Amino acid sequence: MNNKSNNKDKIIPILTQASSEQLGIAVEENLNELFRAMMILPDSEIVERDDVKIHHAFPSNPMFKGAWATRLTNENADAVIDETLAWYKQRGAPFIFWWMTPRSTPADLRERLMARGFQENIAGDPGMATELSALNKNIKTPEGFRIERAMNESQIRDWANVFVESFEIPAWAGNAWYDATTRVGAENAPWKLYVGYLNDKPVATNILFKGAGVASVYGVGTIPSVRGQGIGAAITLEPLLDARAEGYKYGVLFSTELGHPVYRRLGFEDVNYKMARYLWMNGG
């Protein structure tokens, strides 16, 4: 694949008026901008073509290695998928995500990926959006709860540990965000990590990323022992209020089943735009 990017210097203004359909697309485009932002990391690579876009960065987490914005045809799909996997094998990538949205083509892309050993990681999480001015700020949390932006290595390590515990995932998944953020410095990273503390114990996480004209949150998690106390809502709310203070009008996200009622309570609504992803493991 030839390395090229037509969006490197593209500046997207803050979205101020948008339909539900446009906000659904913004859910996808914000994620795409996050992948582009990862190119701040050393030795990272991105290939942006009209039919597929792929990125590769050093952290050991498939968020940092993947294919997206797939616009393939029935005639070229198999060849491009195989070419993409060969590109990652050349780089020794242990795994990648392949992202699918309502705009992905061809219609049988899922079946073509599954035939090559991909596993369904997210079947179709719903996209959601809200006007930040309409956020419900009436969130009650336990006494002794506070939220901090992770700026030093200790706080970023707290974030990584809670992320792993909240989602019950391997340690490398959290370590990847620790490695990426500490490598460039929290003050320079294009994303912002937030940690929630309850009586000085780290218990909740969030990632705020501003791109494609909207603000989005990722990795919103609360450790199981403190759920049901408003902590998940609070750790979602505060970063979005920070984005609102910077002039952003809309917040978007794609929701897990567990998080959906929390986001609804905050004021988010479904935008009929589902996100799916498929995991490929490199067998050599």
ROGURO-37490 format. One record per residue (C-alpha): residue number from 1; residue in one letter; y negated, x negated, z negated. Coordinates in nm, 4 decimals. Layout:
<sites>
  nr rest    north     east       up
 NUM    A        Y        X        Z
...
</sites>
This chain:
<sites>
  nr rest    north     east       up
   1    M   0.0000   0.0000   0.0000
   2    N  -0.3480  -0.1192   0.0811
   3    N  -0.5822  -0.1462  -0.2170
   4    K  -0.8994   0.0482  -0.1687
   5    S  -1.1193   0.2910  -0.3571
   6    N  -1.3816   0.5150  -0.2061
   7    N  -1.5016   0.6360  -0.5470
   8    K  -1.5841   0.3097  -0.7187
   9    D  -1.9594   0.3599  -0.7075
  10    K  -1.9625   0.7399  -0.6958
  11    I  -2.1868   0.8936  -0.9627
  12    I  -2.0993   1.2516  -1.0534
  13    P  -2.3818   1.4454  -1.2203
  14    I  -2.3255   1.6577  -1.5302
  15    L  -2.1922   1.9980  -1.4284
  16    T  -2.4423   2.2691  -1.5215
  17    Q  -2.3197   2.5788  -1.3402
  18    A  -1.9535   2.6364  -1.2661
  19    S  -1.7102   2.9158  -1.1929
  20    S  -1.3706   2.9372  -1.3602
  21    E  -1.2164   2.7968  -1.0426
  22    Q  -1.4537   2.5001  -1.0435
  23    L  -1.3795   2.4333  -1.4100
  24    G  -1.0074   2.4320  -1.3338
  25    I  -1.0649   2.1642  -1.0729
  26    A  -1.2817   1.9783  -1.3249
  27    V  -0.9814   1.9582  -1.5596
  28    E  -0.7991   1.7608  -1.2918
  29    E  -1.0979   1.5568  -1.1790
  30    N  -1.1812   1.4509  -1.5341
  31    L  -0.8288   1.3135  -1.5697
  32    N  -0.8648   1.1343  -1.2374
  33    E  -1.1876   0.9765  -1.3572
  34    L  -1.0077   0.8604  -1.6712
  35    F  -0.7574   0.6770  -1.4526
  36    R  -1.0415   0.5160  -1.2598
  37    A  -1.2090   0.4183  -1.5863
  38    M  -0.8967   0.2287  -1.6882
  39    M  -0.9877  -0.0244  -1.4215
  40    I  -1.2196  -0.1825  -1.6799
  41    L  -0.9040  -0.3464  -1.8173
  42    P  -0.8166  -0.6979  -1.6980
  43    D  -0.5782  -0.7350  -1.4024
  44    S  -0.5757  -0.3615  -1.3371
  45    E  -0.5225  -0.2202  -0.9888
  46    I  -0.6026   0.1054  -0.8155
  47    V  -0.5214   0.2338  -0.4687
  48    E  -0.7080   0.5401  -0.3481
  49    R  -0.5935   0.6952  -0.0234
  50    D  -0.6489   1.0411   0.1168
  51    D  -0.2834   1.1332   0.0605
  52    V  -0.2165   0.9756  -0.2817
  53    K  -0.3907   0.7711  -0.5486
  54    I  -0.2189   0.5293  -0.7868
  55    H  -0.3266   0.3046  -1.0720
  56    H  -0.1694   0.0294  -1.2788
  57    A  -0.3035  -0.1314  -1.5968
  58    F  -0.1341  -0.3550  -1.8525
  59    P  -0.0876  -0.1248  -2.1579
  60    S   0.2705  -0.0096  -2.2086
  61    N   0.2173   0.3637  -2.1721
  62    P   0.2683   0.5683  -1.8519
  63    M  -0.0828   0.7109  -1.8902
  64    F  -0.1949   0.3694  -1.7667
  65    K   0.0384   0.3718  -1.4644
  66    G   0.0733   0.6680  -1.2366
  67    A   0.0305   0.8650  -0.9162
  68    W  -0.2120   1.1546  -0.8770
  69    A  -0.4195   1.3568  -0.6293
  70    T  -0.1102   1.3946  -0.4118
  71    R  -0.1867   1.5466  -0.0717
  72    L   0.1310   1.4721   0.1223
  73    T   0.2885   1.6527   0.4162
  74    N   0.6468   1.7621   0.4671
  75    E   0.6790   1.4835   0.7208
  76    N   0.5457   1.1868   0.5177
  77    A   0.6215   1.2870   0.1571
  78    D   0.9534   1.1072   0.1171
  79    A   0.8240   0.7861   0.2722
  80    V   0.5083   0.7803   0.0573
  81    I   0.6996   0.8507  -0.2642
  82    D   0.9406   0.5668  -0.1877
  83    E   0.6514   0.3361  -0.0945
  84    T   0.4767   0.4215  -0.4210
  85    L   0.7852   0.3483  -0.6310
  86    A   0.8328   0.0178  -0.4489
  87    W   0.4714  -0.0734  -0.5334
  88    Y   0.5375  -0.0175  -0.9027
  89    K   0.8691  -0.2020  -0.8928
  90    Q   0.6907  -0.5038  -0.7455
  91    R   0.4668  -0.5042  -1.0517
  92    G   0.7509  -0.4618  -1.2976
  93    A   0.6184  -0.1305  -1.4270
  94    P   0.8694   0.0059  -1.6813
  95    F   0.7661   0.3657  -1.6092
  96    I   0.5038   0.5837  -1.4454
  97    F   0.3774   0.9396  -1.4582
  98    W   0.3470   1.1434  -1.1399
  99    W   0.0872   1.4158  -1.1937
 100    M   0.0979   1.7573  -1.0238
 101    T  -0.1670   2.0287  -1.0079
 102    P  -0.2133   2.3461  -0.7999
 103    R  -0.3687   2.1274  -0.5292
 104    S  -0.0696   1.8926  -0.5008
 105    T   0.1311   1.9029  -0.1805
 106    P   0.3872   1.9521  -0.0373
 107    A   0.5143   2.2665  -0.2068
 108    D   0.8488   2.1046  -0.2868
 109    L   0.6991   1.7852  -0.4363
 110    R   0.8699   1.8560  -0.7693
 111    E   1.2111   1.8719  -0.6074
 112    R   1.1493   1.5507  -0.4139
 113    L   1.0507   1.3698  -0.7340
 114    M   1.3467   1.5025  -0.9303
 115    A   1.5800   1.3846  -0.6525
 116    R   1.4524   1.0312  -0.7181
 117    G   1.5266   1.0403  -1.0889
 118    F   1.1966   1.1711  -1.2243
 119    Q   1.2169   1.3732  -1.5445
 120    E   0.9936   1.6694  -1.6156
 121    N   0.7649   1.5572  -1.8989
 122    I   0.5161   1.8449  -1.8924
 123    A   0.6241   2.1553  -1.7028
 124    G   0.2751   2.3001  -1.6670
 125    D   0.0223   2.2864  -1.9477
 126    P  -0.2669   2.5291  -1.8977
 127    G  -0.6144   2.4063  -1.8209
 128    M  -0.8865   2.5439  -2.0480
 129    A  -1.2651   2.5283  -2.0510
 130    T  -1.5662   2.6386  -2.2518
 131    E  -1.9415   2.6144  -2.2527
 132    L  -2.0161   2.3679  -2.5293
 133    S  -2.3011   2.5864  -2.6525
 134    A  -2.0450   2.8611  -2.7224
 135    L  -1.8150   2.6519  -2.9413
 136    N  -1.7136   2.8119  -3.2670
 137    K  -1.8411   2.5747  -3.5350
 138    N  -1.7214   2.7874  -3.8256
 139    I  -1.4234   2.5665  -3.9034
 140    K  -1.3073   2.5231  -4.2602
 141    T  -1.1305   2.2013  -4.3575
 142    P  -0.9861   2.0725  -4.6866
 143    E  -1.2101   1.8987  -4.9343
 144    G  -1.1975   1.5246  -4.8765
 145    F  -1.1650   1.5504  -4.4973
 146    R  -1.3914   1.3440  -4.2740
 147    I  -1.4002   1.2279  -3.9123
 148    E  -1.4941   0.8803  -3.7945
 149    R  -1.5204   0.7213  -3.4558
 150    A  -1.2753   0.4313  -3.4428
 151    M  -1.4917   0.1236  -3.3896
 152    N  -1.3042  -0.1620  -3.5577
 153    E  -0.9449  -0.2808  -3.5292
 154    S  -0.8404  -0.1200  -3.8575
 155    Q  -0.9653   0.2229  -3.7498
 156    I  -0.8119   0.1865  -3.4040
 157    R  -0.4796   0.0953  -3.5664
 158    D  -0.5117   0.4068  -3.7853
 159    W  -0.5658   0.6080  -3.4682
 160    A  -0.2573   0.4600  -3.3005
 161    N  -0.0326   0.5213  -3.6014
 162    V  -0.1410   0.8838  -3.6404
 163    F  -0.1078   0.9462  -3.2658
 164    V   0.2550   0.8318  -3.2802
 165    E   0.3352   1.0376  -3.5895
 166    S   0.1598   1.3501  -3.4634
 167    F   0.3406   1.3601  -3.1314
 168    E   0.6660   1.2060  -3.2584
 169    I   0.6651   0.9473  -2.9813
 170    P   0.7570   0.5768  -2.9631
 171    A   0.5211   0.3271  -3.1231
 172    W   0.4397   0.1676  -2.7881
 173    A   0.2600   0.4878  -2.6822
 174    G   0.0000   0.4424  -2.9553
 175    N  -0.0034   0.0652  -2.9278
 176    A  -0.1107   0.0980  -2.5649
 177    W  -0.4356   0.2707  -2.6618
 178    Y  -0.4850   0.0156  -2.9395
 179    D  -0.4320  -0.2692  -2.6929
 180    A  -0.6589  -0.1172  -2.4282
 181    T  -0.9429  -0.0338  -2.6656
 182    T  -0.9406  -0.3602  -2.8576
 183    R  -0.9161  -0.5630  -2.5357
 184    V  -1.2510  -0.4360  -2.4083
 185    G  -1.4007  -0.3437  -2.7458
 186    A  -1.4548   0.0092  -2.8733
 187    E  -1.8251  -0.0128  -2.7895
 188    N  -1.7423  -0.0905  -2.4245
 189    A  -1.4427   0.1363  -2.3723
 190    P  -1.5132   0.4326  -2.1419
 191    W  -1.3263   0.6597  -2.3846
 192    K  -1.4006   0.7210  -2.7520
 193    L  -1.1312   0.7385  -3.0191
 194    Y  -1.1833   0.9608  -3.3237
 195    V  -0.9799   0.9541  -3.6464
 196    G  -0.9651   1.2242  -3.9100
 197    Y  -0.9116   1.1134  -4.2709
 198    L  -0.7981   1.3320  -4.5580
 199    N  -0.8616   1.1655  -4.8947
 200    D  -0.8881   0.8349  -4.7048
 201    K  -0.5484   0.8814  -4.5360
 202    P  -0.5587   0.8939  -4.1527
 203    V  -0.4178   1.2301  -4.0424
 204    A  -0.5672   1.3329  -3.7052
 205    T  -0.6644   1.1889  -3.3658
 206    N  -0.8711   1.2692  -3.0593
 207    I  -0.9864   1.0920  -2.7427
 208    L  -1.3168   1.1969  -2.5890
 209    F  -1.3722   1.1130  -2.2235
 210    K  -1.6720   1.2150  -2.0165
 211    G  -1.6139   1.2227  -1.6421
 212    A  -1.6394   1.4449  -1.3339
 213    G  -1.9475   1.6037  -1.4895
 214    V  -1.7646   1.7432  -1.7949
 215    A  -1.6392   1.6302  -2.1348
 216    S  -1.2687   1.6418  -2.2097
 217    V  -1.0443   1.5676  -2.5057
 218    Y  -0.6995   1.4084  -2.4946
 219    G  -0.4437   1.3108  -2.7542
 220    V  -0.5553   1.5718  -3.0063
 221    G  -0.2993   1.5468  -3.2841
 222    T  -0.2475   1.6177  -3.6525
 223    I   0.0389   1.4822  -3.8590
 224    P   0.2867   1.7585  -3.9506
 225    S   0.2274   1.7489  -4.3267
 226    V  -0.1372   1.8626  -4.3016
 227    R  -0.1238   2.1163  -4.0199
 228    G  -0.2564   2.4682  -4.0650
 229    Q  -0.5684   2.3627  -4.2565
 230    G  -0.8257   2.3549  -3.9762
 231    I  -0.7972   1.9794  -3.9248
 232    G  -0.6838   2.0060  -3.5624
 233    A  -0.9758   2.2352  -3.4805
 234    A  -1.2229   2.0072  -3.6561
 235    I  -1.1042   1.6889  -3.4833
 236    T  -1.1350   1.8745  -3.1508
 237    L  -1.4795   2.0135  -3.2267
 238    E  -1.6762   1.7122  -3.3458
 239    P  -1.6340   1.4894  -3.0356
 240    L  -1.7293   1.7831  -2.8125
 241    L  -2.0421   1.8400  -3.0175
 242    D  -2.1228   1.4717  -2.9664
 243    A  -2.0859   1.5250  -2.5906
 244    R  -2.3101   1.8323  -2.6094
 245    A  -2.5749   1.6214  -2.7821
 246    E  -2.5579   1.3866  -2.4820
 247    G  -2.6355   1.6708  -2.2437
 248    Y  -2.2908   1.7910  -2.1373
 249    K  -2.2599   2.1655  -2.0836
 250    Y  -1.8855   2.2138  -2.0366
 251    G  -1.5765   2.1002  -2.2215
 252    V  -1.2366   2.1036  -2.0528
 253    L  -0.8799   2.0131  -2.1475
 254    F  -0.5195   2.0898  -2.0716
 255    S  -0.3417   2.2379  -2.3661
 256    T  -0.0040   2.1984  -2.5289
 257    E   0.1696   2.5098  -2.6579
 258    L   0.0954   2.4004  -3.0163
 259    G  -0.2731   2.3447  -2.9474
 260    H  -0.3402   2.6577  -2.7410
 261    P  -0.4285   2.8931  -3.0292
 262    V  -0.6475   2.6230  -3.1855
 263    Y  -0.8477   2.5834  -2.8647
 264    R  -0.8751   2.9595  -2.8222
 265    R  -1.0192   2.9836  -3.1715
 266    L  -1.2809   2.7241  -3.0802
 267    G  -1.3886   2.9242  -2.7757
 268    F  -1.1825   2.7753  -2.4918
 269    E  -1.0442   3.0073  -2.2248
 270    D  -0.7685   2.9591  -1.9684
 271    V  -0.8888   2.8723  -1.6186
 272    N  -0.5640   2.9394  -1.4286
 273    Y  -0.5094   2.5726  -1.3491
 274    K  -0.1882   2.4169  -1.4750
 275    M  -0.1114   2.0466  -1.5043
 276    A   0.2425   1.9086  -1.4795
 277    R   0.3680   1.5536  -1.4956
 278    Y   0.6948   1.3804  -1.4232
 279    L   0.8224   1.0584  -1.5777
 280    W   0.9976   0.7873  -1.3747
 281    M   1.1788   0.5039  -1.5510
 282    N   1.2250   0.1784  -1.3637
 283    G   1.5922   0.0997  -1.3436
 284    G   1.5318  -0.2292  -1.1703
</sites>
